[in-house]
Amino acid sequence: MINDALGIILGGGQGTRLFPLTQTRSKPAVPIGGKYRLIDVPISNCLHADVRRIFVLTQFNSMSLNRQQMADLLGLTIETVSRKIRRFEQAGIIQLVGTRLFRVLDDVGLARLAG
């Protein structure tokens, strides 16, 4: 059976009630349990429901979450991703959309260039 479902996760706003945890990161990127982030819970729910196409919408400080997701995908630290993001773009691996979003154009190339 083909699952055409699309998961849309609303990542929240500025997170004033979670300050200072949200001072430098978006609310979904706030760590919980030492190993996970708030966003991991709804993503896990989608994956367990066999929803593989997932969009996460954030409003505040979204680039911190985007870089963290890329780091998790590649098994890198967020600092390494921050240093290499321009290199990824110049190689045609990702496309920056505005100042806060990116689109992965080449998954295999991204993993190869990251290593």
Order of alpha helices (4+ residues) and beta strands (2+ residues): beta-beta-beta-alpha-beta-alpha-alpha-beta-beta-alpha
